[in-house]
Amino acid sequence: MGTYKAAVQTLVALLFAALPIVETFAANEPPPGEALYMARCASCHSGTGVTKAPPLETMRQMSADRVFFSIMNGVMKSQAAGLGYPEMGAITMYASAGIQPGFSPDAASMCADRVIDVQSVVQGWGFDERSTRSMGEHQTTLNGKNIASLRLRWAFALPGTSELRSQPVVTTDTLFVGASSGHVFALDRFSGCVKWHTATPLRTSLTLGRLQQNGVPRVALFFGDSGGSATALDATTGKIVWRVAVGLFDTTMLTGAVVQQGNVLIVPMSSAEVGLAANPDFECCRTHGGVRAINADTGAVLWTRHLTADAEKTTTSNTGVQLWGLSGAPVWATPTVDTKRGLVYIGTGENYSSPTTDRSDSIVALDLKTGEEQWTFQAQTGDAYNTACDALPPGSNCPKENGPDFDFGAAVVIATDSRGRELLLAGRKSGDVYALDPDAGGKLIWHRRPGAGSKLGGVHWGLAVSEGRVYVPIADSR
């Protein structure tokens, strides 16, 4: 078990062992922590208006240490401001699955042969460097003729979580799977037995790549977490090679996958302030998105691109709290590297507060070597939103624009049209898809809107391209 996970679990266990909140209470008494939950958490996690925060039913499938860490030092830190450990513990016990024993695979689930072939990657993020999400015959034997004959061969339950944030990385004999509860597994592709397991903070997809340590080449898994750190694991052993804090701010979190090109890792940066702003006492908003390039061998920062200038004081809210801007323009979609042009393409989200900027809701092309901006395509101006806007009426931190919160959430796809012309395809939460010319400064070639769009609708994740068609997943819920 990693030291991070062990430290949090130890703190939770010691705290709860000393608290009366774990004692039995009368049937006619409200559950301990309920009042604090209703006052501090319910507006975002309960009721029909729940949007970006996980509902209470989902949190009650999470372990106590995961929920407690979010309250103590994670995305819910602002909502817990002024609470002591007993109060935070009471909320945790009310809103979680309780204290879970430290997880480790049992002996029966471990593989007898734990050798891993890391030379041939069958499937990773985007399926290829153009992020087409299209698998060819060299990657799979599945086709329209045999797909109906598939049968379940094995199943593996991930501990302490109700979600899987991405597909596995697949080699010829191994699946590398990450669970957002803080676990990475190497599973045998044919039987599902465990080759190794590592407990570690995790939020993004896994990327299988390469690095060198003391001149020795190693195959590694790269990923990021909600605390703004990037990690490299040895893919053959699961041992941590390095973990570095790369966040721009205390509330930076990594959501999009880390992408490797040569000895450089491209790391997209988002921020938790969009949720913290629901607290009317929170001074919204001082952080923004960005991209960092780091050295694959060491994690050392090579260059940084900020998506807005530093925030300054603007005005005060109707409750007298200081407001700030510029902010937002998070980068939570996975970047795409264009080796032909030496560029990195990123998609950005909305501004968190007024005033709005010319880099929100945009596709931005950055120089791969320096991070300097080469061009920007902005799909929509004047988009400022945070979760204070979800309240009825909108909370005091909701900017006057109040949305529409139409981020670019899908990785840019490099595609080729019927005339052999390369173009960039990008999808947005508005339900729109754009085709841009990479050789003309991101000039718009065509635009379609197959979805209605909403804050959690439209195109949230991967477009796919195959044989002259683009397949567009629409997440509209209404």
RATACOR-V287894 format. One record per residue. N is the residue number from 1. PHI is phi as a letter, one per 40 degrees, with the letter a starting at -180 (none if undefined). Layout:
# RATACOR-V287894
n: <N;N>
phi: <PHI;PHI>
This chain:
# RATACOR-V287894
n: <1;2;3;4;5;6;7;8;9;10;11;12;13;14;15;16;17;18;19;20;21;22;23;24;25;26;27;28;29;30;31;32;33;34;35;36;37;38;39;40;41;42;43;44;45;46;47;48;49;50;51;52;53;54;55;56;57;58;59;60;61;62;63;64;65;66;67;68;69;70;71;72;73;74;75;76;77;78;79;80;81;82;83;84;85;86;87;88;89;90;91;92;93;94;95;96;97;98;99;100;101;102;103;104;105;106;107;108;109;110;111;112;113;114;115;116;117;118;119;120;121;122;123;124;125;126;127;128;129;130;131;132;133;134;135;136;137;138;139;140;141;142;143;144;145;146;147;148;149;150;151;152;153;154;155;156;157;158;159;160;161;162;163;164;165;166;167;168;169;170;171;172;173;174;175;176;177;178;179;180;181;182;183;184;185;186;187;188;189;190;191;192;193;194;195;196;197;198;199;200;201;202;203;204;205;206;207;208;209;210;211;212;213;214;215;216;217;218;219;220;221;222;223;224;225;226;227;228;229;230;231;232;233;234;235;236;237;238;239;240;241;242;243;244;245;246;247;248;249;250;251;252;253;254;255;256;257;258;259;260;261;262;263;264;265;266;267;268;269;270;271;272;273;274;275;276;277;278;279;280;281;282;283;284;285;286;287;288;289;290;291;292;293;294;295;296;297;298;299;300;301;302;303;304;305;306;307;308;309;310;311;312;313;314;315;316;317;318;319;320;321;322;323;324;325;326;327;328;329;330;331;332;333;334;335;336;337;338;339;340;341;342;343;344;345;346;347;348;349;350;351;352;353;354;355;356;357;358;359;360;361;362;363;364;365;366;367;368;369;370;371;372;373;374;375;376;377;378;379;380;381;382;383;384;385;386;387;388;389;390;391;392;393;394;395;396;397;398;399;400;401;402;403;404;405;406;407;408;409;410;411;412;413;414;415;416;417;418;419;420;421;422;423;424;425;426;427;428;429;430;431;432;433;434;435;436;437;438;439;440;441;442;443;444;445;446;447;448;449;450;451;452;453;454;455;456;457;458;459;460;461;462;463;464;465;466;467;468;469;470;471;472;473;474;475;476;477;478>
phi: <none;c;c;d;c;c;c;c;c;c;c;c;c;c;c;c;c;c;b;c;c;c;c;c;b;c;c;c;c;c;d;d;g;c;c;c;c;c;c;b;b;c;c;b;b;b;g;c;c;c;b;c;c;c;c;d;c;c;c;c;b;c;c;c;c;c;c;c;c;c;c;c;a;b;c;c;d;c;c;c;d;g;c;c;d;c;c;c;c;c;c;d;c;c;b;b;c;g;c;b;c;d;c;a;c;c;d;c;c;c;c;c;b;b;c;b;c;b;c;b;c;c;a;a;c;g;g;a;c;c;f;c;f;b;b;c;c;c;b;a;b;c;a;c;c;b;c;c;c;c;b;c;b;a;b;b;c;c;c;g;a;b;a;b;c;a;c;c;c;b;b;c;b;b;b;b;b;b;b;c;c;h;a;b;b;b;b;c;c;c;b;g;c;c;c;a;a;b;c;a;d;a;b;c;c;c;b;c;a;b;a;b;b;f;g;b;c;b;c;b;b;b;a;b;b;c;c;g;b;b;b;b;b;c;c;c;b;g;c;c;c;a;b;b;c;b;c;c;a;c;c;c;b;b;b;c;c;c;b;b;b;g;c;b;b;c;b;c;b;b;a;c;c;d;c;c;c;c;c;c;c;c;c;c;a;b;b;a;c;a;b;b;b;b;c;c;c;b;g;c;c;b;a;b;b;c;c;a;c;c;c;b;c;b;a;b;c;c;b;g;c;c;b;b;a;c;a;g;f;c;b;b;c;c;c;b;c;b;c;c;b;g;b;b;b;b;b;b;b;c;c;c;a;c;c;c;b;c;b;c;f;b;b;b;b;b;c;c;c;b;g;c;c;b;a;b;b;b;c;a;c;g;b;b;a;a;c;c;c;c;c;b;c;d;c;c;c;c;c;c;c;f;h;c;g;b;c;c;b;b;c;c;b;c;b;b;c;c;c;g;c;c;a;b;b;b;b;b;c;c;g;c;b;b;b;b;c;c;c;b;g;g;d;c;c;a;a;b;b;c;b;c;g;a;d;b;b;g;c;c;b;c;c;b;b;a;f;g;b;b;b;b;c;b;b;d;b;b>
